[in-house]
């Protein structure tokens, strides 16, 4: 345990931002919510379920430390021989604190769901997260983030339902200065 604490402390103290969150900088990224899971939803179910999700994004720093961008997300779910998918797109805001290392993020995605090839309806998700930008060099980051999302779905011809999700994301970022 002491070795893990030492390594994490060295990374936190040793990695510095390279002023790439200044106004005029572009930010590109891709990541996953570590959502690849495989297992049975309950002990009575015979079929296993698996899920995989991926996000890609682009943003622009309108002022120092504040990026405005567009996020595109895809999620795939499979239970037994039946599969479903969600595709969403929407804006996000990200603000950096503490010399461009810690950040807060707010975003909204709207999209559609399908189940076994049939469109189910529209979806919406409001997300709030906090993360850390670990700068590997002047332009590349690894960005772990804890995120909470409030979700809603409106099936075609049915009643809407909502829920929430809490998760950990790992993103990779590329920052191109002005």
ABEGO torsion letter per residue (X at the ends): XAAAAAAAAAAAAABBBAGAABBGBBBBBBBBAGABBBEBABAABABBBBBBBBBBBBBBBABBGBBBBBBBBBBBBBBEABBBBBBBBEBBBBBBBGGGABBBBBBBBBBBBBBGGBBAEBBBBBBBBBBBBBBABAABBBBBBBBBBBBBBBBBGBBBBBBBBBBBBBBBBBBBBX
